[in-house]
Amino acid sequence: LEELQAKIDLLKDEWQERADEITQLRLTGAAELNEKITDSMQGLAMEGGQFEVSFVPAMPYHPYGNEAIEFLVSANPGQPLQPLGKVASGGELARISLSISVILSMRSSLPTLIFDEVDTGVGGAVAEIIGKHLQDISIGRQVFCVTHLPQVASFGHHHLKVEKTKGEKSTQTAIRTLKGDHRVDEIARMLGGVKLTDATYQHAREMLEGNAGKV
């Protein structure tokens, strides 16, 4: 029993030493993350918003170290920092998630990133900003983005359309690449809905010429 207790005490000391090292690394990383994500939020129509990594003391000898991590956010000036999942709206959550992804991708070696409707709950100028952010992330890696917004879709270097066909006994899904006029037609459809005018098509062409060609 004495030998086992001595071994336990040794392992506890080793655990504490490593946990303390991780805590110091987390503190350093959190300070940088807080600043960069907060700065990124300002460019996503969340002026005055703030992001902060909170350290919550964990139970002794927790598998992840001395503390648990919680993301706090203040979406508007003057609001207190609160847990991200409790205070952010759908649109705000999408933009903050994108900010986190943008910053972390700069340190990531992942060759491919996938965003599934990260633009949920936004539109207009904010959607255009998100599209530009996604395009910036694609430099040096491949980015897939599922979107229903023409402002975001127009920034893609490639445009894939997903179509579902329903039959009497089965449903089929197909994906096809859109190029040239076919892509203009799809952006126009996303812009104008059922009734399309010459002005809608012209707007679609302008969006693609101004956004998709950028690198």
TANOR-V791376 format. One record per pair of residues at least 24 apart in sequence whose ideal C-beta (glycine too) atoms are under 8 Angstrom apart, sorted by the first residue. I is the first residue (numbers start at 1). J is the second residue. Records with the same first field share a line. If there is no record, write none. Layout:
I = J / J
This chain:
12 = 61
15 = 61
18 = 65
19 = 65 / 66
20 = 66
22 = 65 / 66
23 = 55 / 65 / 66 / 67
26 = 53 / 55 / 65 / 67 / 69
27 = 55
30 = 55
33 = 103
36 = 103
37 = 96 / 99 / 100 / 103
40 = 99 / 102 / 103
41 = 95 / 96 / 99
43 = 129 / 133
44 = 95 / 98 / 99 / 126 / 129 / 130 / 133
45 = 95 / 122 / 125 / 126 / 129
46 = 75 / 76 / 92 / 95 / 96
47 = 77
48 = 76 / 77 / 78
49 = 73 / 74 / 75 / 76 / 77
50 = 74 / 81
51 = 96 / 99
52 = 81
54 = 81
89 = 121
90 = 120 / 121
91 = 120 / 121 / 122 / 126
92 = 121
93 = 121
94 = 118 / 119 / 120 / 121 / 122 / 130
95 = 122 / 126 / 130
98 = 130 / 133 / 134
101 = 137
102 = 133 / 136 / 137
105 = 137 / 141
110 = 141
111 = 141 / 142
112 = 141 / 142 / 143 / 144
113 = 137 / 141 / 142 / 143 / 144
114 = 143 / 144 / 145
115 = 143 / 144 / 145 / 146
116 = 146
117 = 146 / 147 / 148
118 = 145 / 147
119 = 147 / 149 / 152
122 = 149
123 = 149 / 151
124 = 151
127 = 151 / 152
128 = 152 / 211
131 = 155 / 211
132 = 211 / 214
135 = 211 / 214 / 215
139 = 215
148 = 190
149 = 190
150 = 187 / 190 / 191 / 204 / 207
151 = 207
153 = 186 / 187 / 190
154 = 187 / 204 / 207 / 208 / 210 / 211 / 212
155 = 211 / 212 / 214
156 = 212
157 = 212
159 = 183 / 186
161 = 186
183 = 208
184 = 208
